[in-house]
Amino acid sequence: MFDRDLFLGASIAFNDVQNSELLAGVVYDTGKHRQSFSLEGNRRIGGSWKGTIEMQVFSNVDPSDPLAAFEKDDFLLLEIAIFF
């Protein structure tokens, strides 16, 4: 299953007052041409708010593949939280 896969990822900390961060990655199976993409980011907004985005997408998964159980589990999360 994970025998000929490539992973490319990046983690970026913007070193700003808002503590902005971004993580992104992709896993690519060179044999079966399936992909999995992920993205995570967050940033403080003012003194007590925080915004977050998370995303996970699966692509080109064969129905007989063990990862087929996750193919329809793509998601996008947008969150704004307040801390007090």
C-alpha positions as CSV (number, residue, x, y, z in Angstrom):
1,M,0.0,0.0,0.0
2,F,2.6,2.7,1.0
3,D,5.5,1.1,-1.0
4,R,6.2,3.7,-3.7
5,D,4.8,7.0,-2.3
6,L,6.3,10.4,-2.4
7,F,5.6,13.1,0.3
8,L,6.1,16.8,-0.1
9,G,5.4,19.1,2.7
10,A,6.0,22.6,4.0
11,S,5.7,24.3,7.4
12,I,5.8,28.1,7.3
13,A,5.9,30.2,10.4
14,F,5.5,33.8,9.3
15,N,7.2,35.2,12.5
16,D,4.6,38.0,12.8
17,V,2.7,39.4,15.8
18,Q,-0.4,37.4,14.9
19,N,1.6,34.1,15.1
20,S,0.5,33.0,11.6
21,E,1.4,29.4,10.6
22,L,0.8,27.3,7.6
23,L,1.3,23.6,7.1
24,A,0.7,21.9,3.7
25,G,1.5,18.4,2.4
26,V,0.7,16.0,-0.4
27,V,1.2,12.2,-0.6
28,Y,1.5,10.8,-4.1
29,D,1.4,7.1,-4.9
30,T,3.6,6.7,-8.0
31,G,2.2,3.2,-8.8
32,K,-1.6,3.8,-8.5
33,H,-1.5,7.6,-9.0
34,R,-3.6,8.4,-5.9
35,Q,-3.1,11.6,-3.9
36,S,-3.9,13.0,-0.5
37,F,-3.7,16.7,0.1
38,S,-3.7,18.4,3.5
39,L,-3.6,22.0,4.6
40,E,-3.6,23.6,8.1
41,G,-3.3,27.2,9.0
42,N,-4.0,29.5,11.9
43,R,-3.6,33.1,12.9
44,R,-4.5,35.2,15.9
45,I,-6.9,38.0,15.3
46,G,-6.5,40.8,17.8
47,G,-5.8,40.0,21.4
48,S,-8.3,37.2,22.1
49,W,-9.5,35.7,18.8
50,K,-7.9,33.0,16.6
51,G,-8.8,31.8,13.1
52,T,-8.1,28.3,11.9
53,I,-8.5,26.5,8.5
54,E,-8.0,22.8,8.0
55,M,-8.5,20.8,4.8
56,Q,-8.0,17.1,3.8
57,V,-8.7,15.8,0.3
58,F,-8.2,12.3,-1.2
59,S,-8.1,11.9,-4.9
60,N,-8.0,9.0,-7.5
61,V,-8.5,6.2,-4.9
62,D,-9.4,2.9,-6.5
63,P,-12.6,1.2,-5.0
64,S,-10.6,-1.9,-4.2
65,D,-7.8,0.0,-2.4
66,P,-7.8,0.0,1.5
67,L,-7.8,3.8,1.4
68,A,-11.2,3.7,-0.4
69,A,-12.8,3.9,3.0
70,F,-11.4,7.5,3.3
71,E,-12.1,8.7,-0.2
72,K,-15.4,10.3,0.8
73,D,-13.9,11.8,4.0
74,D,-12.7,15.0,2.4
75,F,-13.3,18.0,4.7
76,L,-12.9,21.7,5.1
77,L,-12.9,23.3,8.6
78,L,-13.1,27.0,9.2
79,E,-13.0,28.0,12.8
80,I,-13.0,31.3,14.7
81,A,-12.4,31.0,18.4
82,I,-12.4,33.5,21.3
83,F,-10.2,33.1,24.3
84,F,-11.1,34.9,27.6
